[in-house]
């Protein structure tokens, strides 16, 4: 039987490529050689009195029998006429045969296999095979009940599904290690050496005096709860300061100037830096163990007038990450941020100055999304904390691996959630935006003053407004305020002038108990909980701008920052200043701390605007008010 080619068969350099092109052309699945090899050889003779020679002549192959349904693999170029000729040759109705597409070369290879030659049931007839039109009619099949078969291609998929064994449950799956003689850690060489212990080295029992001195500096910083160490050469000596709760403190005496080269070289040796290079900045990392925890120190050196300054950032890689429930005290803000982090796609910006807790917030969001069913990838500079179950990549600019390059590579790694440590250039911003537009959730940071100004910052970087409006789902601006010590804080009642600086009225705050920090005291009677500082720990302040349709439309039209801020306030956004004042009312911090970190003219105006929008009815006379009115024009009552 010679069948004409009624449909095109694309030419390709490989069968795999040809199979793919045929699937795209016909919009139907094409069987792979592995699926064809699952065919039952006994069906060669069971499907009527036919031999392998007949099936070879037809160019078709019986695959499996599912009840009354026979599945047959036919070449991809067959049309309706060729299929009908095969049905006539088999003397079977169309509802008892389903056709699966396969490449003609794959069918021929399967028909030539030895397994099918043994399943013929009878020796092949000599001479050329009989064409289907001339073949003797097979005996009538045994009567069977009418089958409830779905129309093509449903029977094909059903038959294929029946042929593929169902996956075993996880509990019954064999172990990947079974029967393998894999090397043990002893066979694979010595394990990684544990980090050196700081306490034993700082004791001075072993090593030189300079080594012990440097380790004592690190231990003192850890005991004080510092986040940064500043080792600054001055004309008179070496000054050492610790940043504790966002404020620098000088807790150690100055060291002699003669020790500057030795101490600087020791830090550089620990961080694996070039000690001979004193003219250029260098970055490195130190890892040490301290009381059972692994501590990382990010090291940065900078040439200065009196020598090299060394700055170290303390990273507790073994510490348990804080969740959103601990970070955000306000329940409505916490629920709003959690709802943003649960979105399937879009971009979330976290803004704030250096040291404002942006990384902690991002890690908290990732921890809530971390699940075996989700692929999470991060690119950071540096990797501050290690999270199990996600892929973390370190930026390496010397090798050309920056944020934008890593982000483009992530797009080929089947990602679900992406974290970009910092958006600092147009290429990174555009790549992150495109990733958010293609069905991924992108988390990144940006340096700006508040949530509304982040959009102007992206516009300044060169990102098109229509891309920002389509991809951005929320902006989080945050700060960290020092938490007043609950053991030594002093209650007081601020004056009306002091309250007025924050836009507060004394008549409305009469029932609130305000606290101020105890003056610093380093004497013997100092508070043991805060070491006489008056503050202990920090609390986050958050401003969350959630993109609405109206705000997105305004962004696409390049609306000003003031307009966007007003629209965000009208949609219910709580300002940074308003959040901080609420923390003051709750006794978490002080007005002095709010003034130090949050009080600006723009912030005060935004808070007054938010307060005015909270009530559109005068509480005194009941008159209706407008949004822009800060007081009632009828009774002159200030809106609260």
N, C-alpha and C positions, 0 to 999 in steps of 0.2 A: 504494500500500500504506500503510495507516494503522496504525501500531503503537502500542499503548497504553503509557503510562508505568507500568512495573511496579516501579521502584525510585525512591526520592526523589532529587531533584536540588536541593541546597541553593541557596537564594537568596543572592547575595553582591553586594557593591558593585562588584566587578571580576571579570573572568574568571580572573585569577590566584588570587584568594581562593577562587572557586568550585572551581577545579581542585584546590587544596589540600584543601578540605573534602571533595570527592568521594574523593580518595585516602585521607584519614583514615577516611571512612565505609566504603568498600569494601575497604580494605587492599590495593589494587592500584595500580600506577602508571597515570597518565593522561598521554597524549602531549601535548606542548606544541605550539604552532603551528609552531615551527621544525622539530620532528621530523615533523610532517605535511607540511610543504613539501618534505621529501626524497622524497616519493612519486614513483614513476616514472609519468608521464602515459601512456606507451604501454600500461600494464596496463589502462587503461580499456576498450580494445577487445579486448585479448588474452585477458581472462578471459571468454571466451564472446562471442557476438554481442550485446554490450550497448553502449549509447551512454551519454553523459554524463547524458542525461535519465533513464535507468533508475536510475543510481547516485544522482542527485539525489532521485528519488522514494523510493528505499529509505533515503536518509540515511546511506549507508555509502561508504567510499572505499578502493580497493585501494592498498596502500602499496608492496610490493615482492614479488618472486618469488625465492625462494631454493631452487633445485632444483624439486622438485614441490610445495614448500610455498608457498602464497599467504597473505600477511598482509593483513588487511583491518581498517581502522579503523572501529569501530562506536560509536554513542553510549553514554554511561555508563549510561543508564537501560534499555538493552536487557537482557532476560532470556534464558532458554534458548529460549523459544518463538520470539522474534524472530530469534535466530541460526539456528535450524533452518529457518525460512522462507527466509532468505537462502541457506543451503546448498542447499535445494531449487531455488531460482531459478537458482543457478549450476550445478546438477547436478554438484556435487563432493562427495566423501565428507568426513566430518568430520576425518579424519586428514591431509587435504591443505589445510586452511584453519585458520589461527590468527587469533584476534581480539585486537586491541589497543584499549583504551578511549581515547576522546577526547570532548571536549565537542561537543555537536551543533552549536553555533555555529561552532566551529573547523572541523568537517567541511564545513558549508555554505559557509564562506568559501573553503575550498580548492577545492570543486567549482565555485565561481563564477570561479575564476582563469582567465585567458586561456590558459594553457598546457594546461589540460585540454580546452578547446574545440577546440584544434588537434589533439589526439590522439584524437579520436573515431573517425577512420577513415571516417566516413560522415556525411552531414548528418542532423540530428535529424529524427525523424518529426514531422509536424504533429499537433496535437491532444495530448491528455493522454497521458502515458506509460502503458504497459501495466503492470498490477500483476504482481507476481511469480507469483501463482497462475495468471494467464492468459497468461503469456508462453510463446511456443513453445519447446519443449525444444531446447537447443543440441546440436550434434553431439557424439557421444561423444568424450571426450578420447583422445589417443593413448596406447596402453598404455605404461606406465612401470613400472619396477621398484618393488616396495613400499618405501616410505621408512621408515626407522627414526626416527620422530619421537617425542620425549618428550611426555608429557601436558601439557596447559595448566596453568600459564602458561609452562612452560619454552620451547615454541616461540616465544612472543612475545619473550622476552628474547633468545633466540638470533637471531631475525630482526632485532631492533633492533641488537644488537651487530654483525651483519653489515653493517647499513646505515651505521653510524658508522665513519668511517675511523680506522684505528689511529693513535695518536700517533707522531709522528716521533721518532727518537732525538735526544738533545740535540745531537749533532754536526751533524745535518742540519737543525735548526730554523733558520729565517731569523732574522737579527738584528732586534731591535726598532728599531734605529737606521737600518735600510736605507731609503733613499729619502726620509729626513726631513732637512730643513734646520734643524737645531737650533742655537741660539746657542752660540757658543764662550765661554769665560770672559772673553775680551776684550770680546765683545759684551754680556755680561751685567753689566758693570760691573767695577770693580776688585775683586780678590780680597781676602779678609780680611787685614788687616795682621798681619804676624808679631809675636809677642810681643817686647817690648823685651829687649835683652840686658843682663843684670845686670853682667857684668864691664866692659863698655865704659862703662856709666853710673856704676859705682862708682869708676872711675879719676879722676873729677873733671874730665876734659877738657871736658865739656859739662855745662850745667845749673848749678844753684846748689849751695852747699855742703851744705845740708840734704838735697837729693835724693841726692847722692853718699853722704852719711853713712847714710841709711836703706838704700840699696842695699848698702853695705859690711856692714851688720848682716845682711842676708839672705845675702850671700856667705859671711860667717863661719859662719853656721849651716849652710849647705850643705856647706862644707868640713869641719866638725866632725861631720857625720852626724847632726845633731839632728832630732828629730821635732816639736818645738814650740819656739816663741820666746816668751818672756815679757818684755814691755816694761812695767816697773812704776814709776810715779812714787813716789818717797819724799820725805820731808821734806828730806833732804840732797841729793838729786839723782835721776837717772833710772837705775834698775838694770835690767840686761839679763841674763837667764839663758836657757840652752839646756837642753832635756831630751834627754839622750843615753842610750840604752838604758834608758829608764824612770826615770832619776834626773836631777834638775836640777843643772846645773853653772854656775858663774859664771866665764866665760872672758874677759869684756871688762870694761874699767874703767867706772866710773860716769860718766855724762855730766852736765854742769851742769844745774841745775834750770831755768835760763832757756831751755833747748832743749826742754822738755817740750811746750809748745803747738805748736811748729813740727814736731817729729817726729811727734806724734800726728796733726796735720792732714795731714801727708804720707802716713802710712799710710792715713788715711781717704780721701784723694783717690785713691790707688792702688786702693783697694777699691771706689771709686765710692759712698762713703757721704756722708751729710750732715755737713759739717764744722761747721755752725752748731748742730747738736743735740749737747749735751754732758750732758744729764740722763737720757737713756735708752740702754740697750744697743743696739748695732747689729751686724749680721752682713754680711759681704761676702766677696769673693774677688779675689785677685790672680793674674795669670798672667804669668810672665816666662820667658825662655829662659836656659839656663845650660849652656855647653859642649855645645851641640847637643841638649840635652834641654829639653822644655817642663815647667816646674815650676809647680804651683798651690799657693797659700797661702790657706787658709781663715782669715779674719780675724774676730775677735770683740772688740768694745770694751765696756768696763764702767766706769761712773762710780765713782770712789773719792775718798777724802778729799783726796789731793794732786793729783788730775787723773784723766784717763782711762787705765785700763790697757788695753793692747793685747796680745792673745794670738793667735799665728799657728800653725796646724797645717800642716806641710809635706806636700804630696802630689805625688809624682813620677809624673805621668800617663804619662810615656814609659817608665817602668821595666817590665821584664818581670815578670809575675806569677809568684810561686812556686807550685809544685805541691805536692800532698800528699806526694810522695816527699821533698821538701826540708823541708817544715814538720814532719812527724811522724817522729821517729827510731825509735820502736818499731814494728816490723813488724806485730804483732798489732793494735795500736790503729789503725794506718794502714789495714789491710785491713778492720777493722770500720767505720771511718768511710766508706771507699770503698763498702762494701756498702750503707750507709744512703743515701748519695747516689745510688746506682743504682736505688733503689726507684721504681716508677712513680707512687705517690701516697703521701700522708701528710705529716706536719709534723716538721721537724727544728729543734730549738731549740739555739742556740749562746749560751752564757752566759759571763759574766765581767765584770770592771770595765772602765772606760774605758781604752783603750790596751792591752788584753790580746790584740789580734790577731784579734778576732772577724770583722772585715770581710775580712781576708786569708784566713781559713779559708773564708768564704762564697764569695769569689771563686775560690778554688782548687776548690771543689766545682762551681761554675758552669762553670769552664773544662773540667772533665772531662765535663760534660753538654752543653757547647756543640756543637751539630751542626746542619747545615741542616735536618734532619728534625724538629727540636724547636723549639718556640716558647718562648723564655725572656723574661720581663719582670721588671724590677726597679723598685722605688720606694725612693729613698734620700734622705738628708738629712745631708750633700750627696752628690753622685756623686763618690766618691773616685778611682775608676779607670775608664777606658774600656775596655770589652770589645767587640770586633767581633762582629757577628752577633746581638746581643741588644738588646732595647728597654729603655733606661734612662730613668727619669722622675725629675725633681727635685721634691721637695716644695716647694709654694708656699702657705704658710698665709695670706698676705695675700689670695690669690685663692680661698681655700677648698679648696685641693688638699692634703689631708693624707694620712696613710698609709691610713686606712680608705676615703677617697673614691677614691684611686688603685687600691686593691685591688678595690673593687667595679667600677671601670671595666675592670680587667684581666680580669675574669670574662666580659666581652663581647668579648674580643679573641682567643678561641680559644687559651688558654694551655696549656702543658704543665708548665712549671716557673715558679714565682713566688718572688721574693725581696722580703721586707719588711725594710727597713733596721733597724727597731726596733719592738718591740711595747711600747707605753707606755700604752695605755688599753684599756678593755673593748671598745670598738667595733672597734678593730683586731684584738684577740685573737679575738673571735668571728668576724669576717669571715675571718681567716686559718684558723681552725679549720673553718669551713664550706667553705672552698676545698679544704682537705685531705680533707674528707669526700666531696667531689664529684669525685674522681679526678684531683687535681692534687698535685704535689710542691711544698710550701711550705717555704722556708728563711727563718728570722727569728732575731732576737737578743732576749735578755732579760737584765735585770740581776738577778743573784742570786749567792749565794756558791758553790754547788756544783750538781751535776746533780740530786740528789734534791730540793733546795729549790725547783727551778723549778716543780714541780707544785703545791706550796703557793702559790707566787707567782701562778700562773694561777688557782687557786681564790680567792685573795684579790682578784684583779681581777674576779671574777664569772663566769668561764667554768665551765659545768656540768661536774662530774667525768666524767659519762658521755661528753660530747663530747671531753674530753681523752683519755680512755682509748681512744676509737675512732679518733682522728685522729693522736695522737702516736706516732711510730715510734722516736725517739731523741733524747737530750739530750747535748750536748757542752759541758762546762765546761773552760775553759782559762785559763792564765796564761802570762806570758812571764818567763823568768829570764835574767839576764845570763850570757853565755857567758864563762868565764874565759879569759884570753889564753893561748894555747898556747905562746907564746914566752917569757913571763916568769913563768908560774905556779910555785908552790913546792910540792913534795911534802912531806907530813907525815903523822903518824899521830895521829889524834884520841884524846883520853883516853876512858876508859870513861864518865865523867860526861857528856862532850859527846855521845857516841854514845847514851847513855841518854835524853837529851832528845828524840831522834828515834825512840825505841823500838827502837834497834839494840843488839846485843850485841857486845862486843869480840871474843869468841871466834869469832863467825861472820864478822867483817869483817877478820880478821887478814891474809888474802891480798889485800885490796883496797888499792890505792894512792890515797889521798885527796890533793886539791890545794887550796891556798888562793891567793887572788889576791895579787899583789905589792902592797905598800903604795903608795898614790899618790905619784908622784914627778914633779915638773915641772922637775927640773933637767936639765942637759945630758946626763946619762947615762940618761935615761928611755927606756923601750921605745918604739921607733918604730912598732910595730904597733898598740899601744893608747894611744899618747900619754901613757903613764905612769898610766893609770887602773886597770890590772889586769884590766879586762874589755873585750871587744870583741864587739859583736853580741849577739843574744839567741836563745834556744832555747825552743820551745813545750813546755808541759806540758799534758797532756790527760787528762780523765776522761770516759769515754763510757758512758752508761747506755742500753742497748738494751732497748726495751720487749718484755717477754715476756707470755705469756698470764696468768701469775700476777701480774705487776706491774700489768698493765692491769686485772685484776679487783680488785686492791687499790686502785688509783686510783679506780675507779668507786664503791667503798665508802668513799671519803674516809679512807684509811689515813694515819697520821701520817708525817711525814718520816723519823723514825727507822726505822719499819717498812719504808718504801720503800727507804731506804738499805741496810738489812740484806738485803732481798731482792735488791737489785742486787749487793751484795757476794757473796752466795751464788751468783748467776748468773755470777760471774767478772769483775765490774767492777774495773778498776785505779784506785785513788784518785789524787788529785792529789799527795798527799805521797809515795805509793809510786812514782809516775812520776818525781817530782823526785829522790828518793833513788837511783833507778836511773840518772838522768843524772849524779849525783855519782859513783857507782861507775864510770861510763864515762869520767869525766874532763871532762865538758862544763861543769860548774858546780861550785859549792862549797856546803858545808853552811851557811855564812853567808847565801848567797843563798836557799837553801831556807827557812831560818829567817825571813828577811825577808819572803818572799812567801807561804809555804805553811803554816808551822807554827802550828796552832791546836789547842786542846783537842779539838774535834770531829774535826778532821782526823787527829790522832794516834790517837784512839779508833777511827776508821774504819779506819786502816791496821793497827792491832793486830787488829781484828776480821777484816780481810781476810787477814792473815797467819795467824791462827788457823784460818781456814776452808780454808787451802791444804793442810793436812795433818791427817787424822783418825786417824793412827796414830803412837804415840810412837816416835820414832827410837831411844830408849834401851832400853826394855823391850818394845816391840812391842805394847803394850796398845791397845785401841780407845778412842778419845776422843770426846767430845761437842763440838758446835759451840761451846758457851758456855765450855768449859774452855780457859784460856790456858796451863795447865801440866798435866802428867801427875799425877793424884792418887796414883799408885802409886809412882813414883820421883822425883817433884817436878822433872822435867826441863821446862824452858820450851819451849813449842812454837815452832818457827821457821817 
